[in-house]
Amino acid sequence: AAAPETIPRAGEVALDKTVLAFVFSLSLLAGIAFGVIPALGISKNLTIKSLKDGGRGATAGLTRTRLRKALVVSEVAFAMVLVIGAALLIKSFWRLQQVDPGFNPERLLTVQLQLPPARYERWQQVTGFYGELKQKLASVPGASSVAIAFEHPLSEGWTSSFAISGREPPAQGHEPEARVRPVSPGYFRTVGVSLLKGRDITDRDVAGAPGAVLVNDAFARRHFAGEDPIGKRIERGAWWPDMPGSFEIVGVVADERFLGLQTAADPATYFPHAQFPMSDMYLMVRTRTDAAAFAAMVRREVWALDRDLPIENLRTMESILGQSVAEPRFNTSLLGLFAGVALLLAAIGIYGVLSFMAAQRTNEIGIRMALGARRSSVVGLVVGQGMLLSLLGVALGLLAAFWLTRILSTLLYNVSPTDPVIFGGGALILGAVALVAAYLPARRASRVDPVTALRYE
C-alpha cells in the first residue's frame, strides 16, 4: 500500500539489521528490568520477620492481587478504546472506497508536459504540438482515446470568479467562483465523465469561434436551480489575445472529484483548450491494455516530436486514486495493528491473572469439589471472576471511547464518532476475547484432582 505523502521519505523506510538489533536490545532490557524488580521484591520479603509475620504477608498478597486486577481492567479498557477507534476508521475507509470519483480510473495514463516558452512562443505552436501528439497517440495500437487537460482528475487546479449574463452583478468581493479546466475535445470520453446534457467540446471550438463552455452538475445546481443552463452565458475577462470574454454554456457533465474522495465536487467550468490557451497541460491516454505498460510508447511519441521536452508525473490514474486514500488507509492499518496488539495483551493479562488466582484458590477448589461441587460450577466460578473484571474494563473503555473518539472526527468519512453499532460490536469483541481467555484457566482448575488440591498449600 502507498504511504501518505505527509510522511517524508516513507518509501525509504525498511526493516533492516539496525532496526532488528534495536528492537531486540530494547526487548532484552525490558525483560531484564521487569524480571529483576520482582526478584528484588521477593528477596527482601524472604526474612525471618516476614516469614513469621503472616498477617502482613496476607495484606501484601491482597494488595498485589488488587493491583493485578486493576492492571487487567486497565488493559481491557485501553483495548476497548483502540478497538472502537480502529473499527471507526475501518468503516470510514470502507465507505470512502464506495465513493464514485466521477471518472473511470482503469487503464488511464496521465503525463505532465511543460512546453518551454522559448521554443513555443506563439499559441499556434502550442496547439499544433498538442494536436499532432494527440493524433499520433490515437493511431498507436492499444490506445482507445487521447485528450489533454490542464489538470488530471482528483487535482485541485485553480478557481476563478465569473459573472452570469443578464443577472445583477454581485457586490465586489462576493463574485461567485468555479474551478477552471481547459480541456481538449474527447476529454470527457477519455477520462470517463458522463455528458448529462447538451454537446461536448469539438474541433470547431477554436480561437476566433464563439466562446463555448461546459459546466458540471454542481455548477448547474448552484447557479441554475430549476432552469436549463444550456444557452446561458458566462462572462469573464479576456486574459489573452483572441480569447473570448463571454462563453456560452453548451453542455452539462457529471461531477468529478477535485479535492479527494472525501470532498464533494465544487462547481467547475470546462473551456476548450483552443480558446483558453495554456502551454503546460496533462496528456490523458485511455488504453485497451495495461496503462503502465503503455508508458514507454508515450515517451517515444512525445520525444519524436520534441526530444528535449521533459516528461513529468507519468502515472496511471489508478495509482493517483490509490495515493489519494493513502493517508486514511495508513491510519486505519496503524490503529488496527495497535488494536490487535492491545487485544492480545488484554487476553494474556486476563489469562495470567485468572491462572494465578485459580492456583491460589486450589485448596478452596479442592474443598468445593470434595463437598460435591461440579466441574461446571468451578468453571463458572473462575470465568465469573474474569468476566467481572472484563466487564468493568469494557464499561470504562466505552466511557473513555465516547470522549476520545471525538478526536477522530476529522479523520472519519460519513461515520459518527459515537456510532452505536461500532461501540456495541467492540464490546462484543472484547467480551468474546475475555470469555476465551477466562475459560482456559477455568477448565484447567476444574480438572484438578480433589485429593491433590486438598494437599496444596
VEXDRENTI-299615 format. One line per 2 residues: number of its first residue (from 1); their letters; for each residue x, y, z of C-alpha. Coordinates in Angstrom, 3 decimals, always signed. Example, Ala and Ser with C-alpha at 12.3 -4.5 7.8 and 13.67 -1.06 7.14 Angstrom:
<recs>
1) AS) +12.300/-4.500/+7.800 | +13.670/-1.060/+7.140
</recs>
This chain:
<recs>
1) AA) +0.000/+0.000/+0.000 | +1.203/+3.522/-0.789
3) AP) +2.373/+5.597/+2.155 | +0.791/+9.009/+2.694
5) ET) +2.694/+11.981/+1.299 | +2.632/+13.574/+4.768
7) IP) +5.306/+11.066/+5.870 | +8.601/+12.246/+4.348
9) RA) +10.736/+9.631/+2.578 | +8.369/+6.863/+3.617
11) GE) +9.438/+4.766/+0.653 | +12.969/+4.533/+2.068
13) VA) +11.810/+3.034/+5.365 | +12.674/-0.660/+5.581
15) LD) +13.144/-3.380/+8.197 | +16.944/-3.772/+8.278
17) KT) +19.569/-5.153/+10.664 | +19.793/-1.905/+12.621
19) VL) +16.068/-1.858/+13.339 | +16.059/-5.534/+14.326
21) AF) +19.069/-5.042/+16.614 | +17.419/-2.054/+18.302
23) VF) +14.148/-3.928/+18.842 | +15.986/-6.991/+20.180
25) SL) +18.060/-4.869/+22.585 | +15.004/-2.981/+23.797
27) SL) +13.109/-6.235/+24.365 | +16.065/-7.714/+26.238
29) LA) +16.392/-4.676/+28.503 | +12.659/-4.665/+29.188
31) GI) +12.752/-8.364/+30.075 | +15.682/-7.867/+32.439
33) AF) +14.112/-4.810/+34.082 | +10.727/-6.402/+34.629
35) GV) +12.368/-9.600/+35.841 | +14.851/-8.066/+38.269
37) IP) +12.399/-5.735/+40.014 | +10.040/-8.530/+41.203
39) AL) +13.026/-10.680/+42.145 | +14.394/-7.915/+44.366
41) GI) +11.000/-7.541/+45.990 | +10.824/-11.256/+46.740
43) SK) +14.338/-11.355/+48.186 | +13.520/-8.551/+50.603
45) NL) +10.467/-10.423/+51.857 | +12.361/-13.668/+52.479
47) TI) +13.368/-12.775/+56.020 | +12.592/-14.429/+59.311
49) KS) +10.422/-11.482/+60.268 | +8.344/-11.735/+57.114
51) LK) +8.011/-15.495/+57.469 | +6.665/-15.060/+60.997
53) DG) +4.504/-12.093/+60.112 | +1.712/-13.968/+58.368
55) GR) -0.802/-11.147/+58.797 | +1.330/-8.652/+56.975
57) GA) +2.057/-11.210/+54.272 | -1.634/-11.740/+53.703
59) TA) -2.181/-7.980/+53.456 | +0.661/-7.633/+50.956
61) GL) -0.762/-10.531/+48.952 | -4.163/-8.873/+48.878
63) TR) -2.591/-5.623/+47.681 | -0.758/-7.418/+44.894
65) TR) -3.952/-9.217/+43.861 | -5.813/-5.927/+43.666
67) LR) -3.001/-4.460/+41.603 | -3.186/-7.380/+39.175
69) KA) -6.934/-6.938/+38.843 | -6.513/-3.208/+38.249
71) LV) -3.964/-3.905/+35.514 | -6.369/-6.311/+33.792
73) VS) -9.195/-3.774/+33.953 | -6.956/-1.042/+32.522
75) EV) -5.717/-3.352/+29.743 | -9.281/-4.210/+28.732
77) AF) -10.332/-0.545/+28.862 | -7.359/+0.515/+26.743
79) AM) -8.042/-2.273/+24.253 | -11.693/-1.200/+24.120
81) VL) -10.724/+2.342/+23.101 | -8.317/+1.120/+20.410
83) VI) -10.749/-1.463/+19.014 | -13.515/+1.124/+18.702
85) GA) -11.147/+3.647/+17.131 | -9.870/+1.087/+14.632
87) AL) -13.406/-0.068/+13.807 | -14.496/+3.531/+13.165
89) LI) -11.588/+4.073/+10.780 | -12.235/+0.761/+9.022
91) KS) -15.892/+1.643/+8.492 | -14.936/+5.134/+7.329
93) FW) -12.347/+3.772/+4.887 | -14.822/+1.217/+3.540
95) RL) -17.367/+3.956/+2.867 | -14.682/+6.094/+1.259
97) QQ) -13.860/+3.222/-1.089 | -17.508/+3.134/-2.197
99) VD) -17.482/+6.797/-3.306 | -17.882/+7.312/-7.041
101) PG) -14.984/+9.582/-8.126 | -16.977/+10.670/-11.174
103) FN) -14.487/+9.184/-13.648 | -13.121/+5.796/-14.632
105) PE) -9.521/+5.323/-13.409 | -8.980/+1.950/-15.098
107) RL) -6.417/+1.834/-17.912 | -5.961/+5.623/-17.838
109) LT) -2.435/+7.025/-18.143 | -1.553/+10.643/-17.313
111) VQ) +1.619/+12.597/-18.074 | +2.501/+16.231/-17.457
113) LQ) +4.032/+18.223/-20.302 | +5.501/+21.707/-19.917
115) LP) +6.269/+23.385/-23.222 | +9.225/+25.820/-22.883
117) PA) +8.135/+29.373/-23.814 | +11.439/+29.915/-25.624
119) RY) +10.565/+27.241/-28.208 | +6.781/+27.667/-28.156
121) ER) +6.332/+31.433/-28.288 | +3.160/+31.533/-30.372
123) WQ) -0.149/+29.990/-29.445 | -0.327/+28.263/-32.826
125) QV) +2.860/+26.359/-31.944 | +1.310/+25.129/-28.694
127) TG) -1.940/+23.968/-30.280 | -0.027/+22.475/-33.194
129) FY) +2.193/+20.391/-30.900 | -0.665/+19.047/-28.796
131) GE) -2.839/+18.406/-31.845 | -0.124/+16.403/-33.591
133) LK) +0.718/+14.477/-30.403 | -2.936/+13.544/-29.907
135) QK) -3.190/+12.367/-33.498 | -0.044/+10.233/-33.263
137) LA) -1.014/+8.585/-29.977 | -4.585/+7.943/-31.109
139) SV) -3.230/+5.919/-34.041 | -0.997/+3.740/-31.844
141) PG) -2.325/+0.183/-31.387 | -3.688/-0.213/-27.879
143) AS) -4.775/+3.412/-27.455 | -8.522/+3.853/-27.072
145) SV) -8.731/+7.656/-26.817 | -6.439/+10.606/-26.140
147) AI) -7.078/+14.058/-24.668 | -5.304/+16.914/-22.930
149) AF) -6.364/+18.922/-19.888 | -4.848/+21.484/-17.587
151) EH) -5.091/+19.029/-14.673 | -5.849/+15.353/-14.239
153) PL) -8.879/+14.242/-12.177 | -8.527/+14.480/-8.389
155) SE) -6.306/+17.556/-8.728 | -7.218/+20.913/-7.275
157) GW) -6.274/+23.171/-10.175 | -7.419/+26.727/-9.643
159) TS) -10.627/+28.706/-9.249 | -11.667/+31.984/-10.845
161) SF) -14.539/+34.413/-10.467 | -17.157/+34.931/-13.178
163) AI) -20.490/+36.599/-13.840 | -23.664/+35.269/-15.455
165) SG) -25.020/+37.370/-18.315 | -28.384/+39.012/-17.675
167) RE) -28.106/+38.880/-13.897 | -27.431/+41.626/-11.411
169) PP) -23.663/+41.820/-10.953 | -22.616/+40.682/-7.468
171) AQ) -21.027/+43.061/-4.999 | -17.279/+43.425/-5.233
173) GH) -15.575/+40.694/-3.254 | -18.643/+38.440/-3.413
175) EP) -18.298/+37.218/-7.001 | -19.061/+33.512/-7.481
177) EA) -16.104/+31.262/-8.219 | -15.731/+27.995/-10.073
179) RV) -12.906/+25.645/-10.916 | -11.324/+26.281/-14.306
181) RP) -10.456/+23.327/-16.533 | -9.162/+23.961/-20.083
183) VS) -9.628/+20.643/-21.935 | -9.432/+19.306/-25.465
185) PG) -12.162/+17.567/-27.462 | -12.592/+13.996/-26.234
187) YF) -11.571/+14.746/-22.647 | -14.815/+13.552/-21.068
189) RT) -14.864/+10.350/-23.102 | -11.213/+9.673/-22.277
191) VG) -11.494/+10.089/-18.504 | -14.988/+8.594/-18.307
193) VS) -17.018/+11.646/-17.219 | -20.627/+11.406/-18.415
195) LL) -22.189/+14.098/-20.586 | -25.572/+14.803/-18.983
197) KG) -26.966/+17.450/-21.306 | -26.014/+19.410/-24.405
199) RD) -22.916/+18.765/-26.502 | -19.233/+18.075/-25.974
201) IT) -16.321/+20.289/-26.946 | -15.497/+19.817/-30.638
203) DR) -12.736/+20.725/-33.077 | -14.866/+23.712/-34.173
205) DV) -14.388/+25.376/-30.771 | -11.199/+27.156/-31.784
207) AG) -9.721/+30.612/-31.351 | -11.900/+33.146/-33.125
209) AP) -15.038/+30.991/-32.847 | -17.829/+31.866/-30.389
211) GA) -16.789/+31.066/-26.837 | -18.100/+27.742/-25.516
213) VL) -18.005/+26.230/-22.044 | -19.320/+23.125/-20.314
215) VN) -20.250/+23.166/-16.642 | -20.553/+20.337/-14.175
217) DA) -23.739/+19.309/-12.429 | -22.683/+21.041/-9.196
219) FA) -22.400/+24.331/-11.120 | -25.826/+23.847/-12.714
221) RR) -27.472/+23.027/-9.383 | -25.989/+26.022/-7.617
223) HF) -26.417/+28.719/-10.267 | -29.292/+27.446/-12.413
225) AG) -31.575/+25.631/-9.981 | -34.926/+24.990/-11.635
227) ED) -33.838/+26.236/-15.071 | -31.936/+24.944/-18.070
229) PI) -28.341/+26.259/-18.146 | -27.889/+25.447/-21.855
231) GK) -27.645/+28.677/-23.828 | -26.825/+30.853/-20.814
233) RI) -23.605/+32.844/-20.929 | -20.694/+33.201/-18.539
235) ER) -18.807/+36.495/-18.561 | -15.142/+36.685/-17.742
237) GA) -12.264/+38.884/-18.798 | -10.160/+38.003/-21.843
239) WW) -6.818/+37.094/-20.293 | -5.003/+36.557/-23.603
241) PD) -5.360/+37.947/-27.129 | -8.028/+36.173/-29.205
243) MP) -9.576/+34.754/-26.017 | -13.343/+35.313/-25.823
245) GS) -14.657/+37.362/-22.928 | -18.029/+35.610/-22.987
247) FE) -18.720/+31.869/-23.162 | -21.986/+30.138/-23.928
249) IV) -22.867/+27.090/-21.847 | -23.202/+24.295/-24.399
251) GV) -23.282/+21.249/-22.118 | -23.524/+19.857/-18.600
253) VA) -21.318/+16.996/-17.400 | -21.341/+14.791/-14.312
255) DE) -19.344/+15.806/-11.252 | -15.775/+14.599/-10.897
257) RF) -13.930/+14.918/-7.600 | -11.179/+17.527/-7.319
259) LG) -10.033/+17.530/-3.681 | -10.098/+13.798/-2.997
261) LQ) -12.932/+11.383/-2.409 | -13.804/+12.933/+0.958
263) TA) -14.853/+16.283/-0.549 | -17.891/+16.787/-2.764
265) AD) -17.313/+18.242/-6.213 | -17.131/+22.031/-6.460
267) PA) -18.775/+23.972/-9.306 | -16.495/+23.655/-12.326
269) TY) -16.194/+25.100/-15.825 | -14.572/+23.297/-18.766
271) FP) -13.270/+25.551/-21.550 | -11.991/+24.456/-24.969
273) HA) -8.212/+24.417/-24.823 | -8.076/+26.144/-28.207
275) QF) -9.988/+29.106/-26.730 | -8.250/+29.064/-23.348
277) PM) -4.531/+28.954/-24.203 | -2.333/+27.084/-21.729
279) SD) +1.046/+25.582/-22.617 | +1.508/+23.369/-19.546
281) MY) -1.005/+20.532/-19.802 | -1.634/+16.921/-18.852
283) LM) -1.867/+14.267/-21.515 | -4.547/+11.620/-20.888
285) VR) -4.404/+8.279/-22.686 | -7.103/+5.637/-22.297
287) TR) -5.632/+2.259/-23.236 | -7.151/-1.085/-24.140
289) TD) -4.470/-2.923/-22.163 | -2.479/-2.206/-19.008
291) AA) -1.875/+1.547/-18.824 | +1.506/+1.246/-17.090
293) AF) +2.834/-0.868/-19.964 | +1.888/+1.959/-22.349
295) AA) +4.263/+4.453/-20.706 | +7.218/+3.673/-22.978
297) MV) +5.040/+4.267/-26.035 | +4.001/+7.691/-24.721
299) RR) +7.623/+8.698/-24.107 | +8.620/+7.615/-27.589
301) EV) +5.861/+9.595/-29.299 | +6.491/+12.726/-27.217
303) WA) +10.227/+12.674/-27.853 | +9.644/+12.004/-31.535
305) LD) +8.098/+15.492/-31.695 | +10.453/+17.197/-29.219
307) RD) +13.464/+15.259/-27.982 | +14.306/+17.870/-25.320
309) LP) +10.829/+18.072/-23.797 | +10.805/+16.948/-20.144
311) IE) +8.230/+14.304/-19.209 | +6.973/+14.524/-15.641
313) NL) +4.439/+12.761/-13.428 | +3.910/+9.801/-15.744
315) RT) +1.415/+7.822/-13.676 | -1.680/+5.726/-14.005
317) ME) -4.919/+7.189/-12.714 | -5.355/+4.106/-10.530
319) SI) -2.103/+4.932/-8.701 | -3.217/+8.553/-8.270
321) LG) -6.549/+7.374/-6.879 | -4.726/+4.984/-4.553
323) QS) -2.442/+7.765/-3.338 | -5.458/+9.972/-2.621
325) VA) -6.633/+7.474/+0.017 | -3.149/+6.557/+1.256
327) EP) -3.454/+8.563/+4.463 | -6.780/+7.086/+5.645
329) RF) -5.516/+3.626/+4.652 | -2.329/+4.164/+6.657
331) NT) -4.215/+5.485/+9.697 | -6.608/+2.537/+9.554
333) SL) -3.801/-0.022/+9.261 | -1.759/+1.533/+12.067
335) LG) -4.615/+1.841/+14.546 | -5.835/-1.627/+13.563
337) LF) -2.388/-3.018/+14.386 | -2.388/-1.262/+17.753
339) AG) -5.879/-2.565/+18.482 | -4.824/-6.120/+17.634
341) VA) -1.807/-5.906/+19.944 | -3.973/-4.418/+22.707
343) LL) -6.480/-7.260/+22.318 | -3.677/-9.800/+22.583
345) LA) -2.233/-8.130/+25.684 | -5.661/-7.931/+27.300
347) AI) -6.250/-11.632/+26.624 | -2.825/-12.527/+28.041
349) GI) -3.471/-10.353/+31.090 | -6.840/-11.960/+31.795
351) YG) -5.408/-15.429/+31.285 | -2.389/-14.773/+33.506
353) VL) -4.282/-13.195/+36.389 | -7.002/-15.844/+36.414
355) SF) -4.416/-18.624/+36.224 | -2.623/-17.149/+39.221
357) MA) -5.852/-16.606/+41.160 | -7.029/-20.130/+40.368
359) AQ) -3.707/-21.524/+41.579 | -4.025/-19.504/+44.795
361) RT) -7.502/-20.969/+45.333 | -6.522/-24.566/+44.567
363) NE) -7.179/-25.630/+48.156 | -10.580/-23.924/+48.153
365) IG) -11.464/-25.538/+44.835 | -10.491/-28.939/+46.229
367) IR) -12.777/-28.455/+49.238 | -15.661/-27.406/+46.997
369) MA) -15.201/-30.452/+44.771 | -14.847/-32.754/+47.795
371) LG) -18.174/-31.422/+49.064 | -19.837/-32.277/+45.745
373) AR) -19.328/-29.199/+43.589 | -19.494/-29.968/+39.877
375) RS) -16.743/-29.134/+37.459 | -19.109/-26.747/+35.688
377) SV) -19.514/-24.836/+38.961 | -15.751/-24.456/+39.253
379) VG) -15.567/-23.257/+35.642 | -18.355/-20.790/+36.315
381) LV) -16.580/-19.508/+39.432 | -13.304/-18.758/+37.646
383) VG) -14.926/-17.494/+34.447 | -17.216/-15.278/+36.502
385) QG) -14.231/-13.613/+38.127 | -12.641/-12.979/+34.754
387) ML) -15.816/-11.680/+33.139 | -16.442/-9.347/+36.077
389) LS) -13.033/-7.746/+35.566 | -13.555/-7.669/+31.812
391) LL) -16.999/-6.087/+32.015 | -15.627/-3.402/+34.304
393) GV) -12.844/-2.738/+31.795 | -15.315/-2.697/+28.894
395) AL) -17.537/-0.206/+30.725 | -14.615/+2.101/+31.473
397) GL) -13.370/+1.691/+27.905 | -16.767/+2.618/+26.462
399) LA) -16.867/+5.770/+28.572 | -13.336/+6.720/+27.544
401) AF) -14.023/+5.934/+23.881 | -17.170/+8.076/+23.920
403) WL) -14.978/+11.111/+24.604 | -11.683/+10.177/+22.951
405) TR) -13.107/+9.091/+19.584 | -14.300/+12.651/+19.014
407) IL) -10.662/+13.387/+18.225 | -11.045/+11.079/+15.208
409) ST) -13.995/+13.029/+13.811 | -11.776/+14.897/+11.326
411) LL) -10.444/+11.558/+10.027 | -13.853/+9.938/+9.538
413) YN) -15.907/+9.986/+6.356 | -19.667/+9.689/+6.730
415) VS) -19.326/+7.899/+10.083 | -20.339/+9.212/+13.502
417) PT) -17.553/+9.081/+16.131 | -20.150/+7.634/+18.528
419) DP) -21.585/+5.065/+16.116 | -23.693/+2.732/+18.328
421) VI) -23.083/-0.271/+16.058 | -19.318/+0.162/+16.367
423) FG) -19.498/+0.627/+20.134 | -21.738/-2.413/+20.556
425) GG) -19.619/-4.535/+18.233 | -16.428/-3.515/+20.043
427) AL) -17.939/-4.536/+23.381 | -18.942/-7.925/+21.943
429) IL) -15.439/-8.490/+20.548 | -13.796/-7.678/+23.882
431) GA) -16.344/-9.840/+25.689 | -15.645/-12.796/+23.401
433) VA) -11.872/-12.449/+23.800 | -12.242/-12.182/+27.578
435) LV) -14.500/-15.242/+27.681 | -11.962/-17.374/+25.813
437) AA) -9.081/-16.061/+27.935 | -11.024/-16.793/+31.146
439) YL) -12.247/-20.226/+30.081 | -8.786/-21.741/+29.584
441) PA) -7.574/-21.394/+33.218 | -11.105/-22.204/+34.433
443) RR) -11.095/-25.505/+32.573 | -7.668/-26.364/+33.957
445) AS) -8.802/-25.556/+37.501 | -11.880/-27.774/+37.138
447) RV) -9.702/-30.760/+36.224 | -7.666/-30.654/+39.438
449) DP) -7.885/-33.862/+41.479 | -9.683/-33.049/+44.785
451) VT) -7.207/-35.094/+46.866 | -4.239/-33.297/+45.319
453) AL) -5.988/-29.946/+45.731 | -6.631/-30.548/+49.438
455) RY) -2.903/-31.163/+49.991 | -1.984/-27.962/+48.099
457) E) -0.547/-25.100/+50.159
</recs>
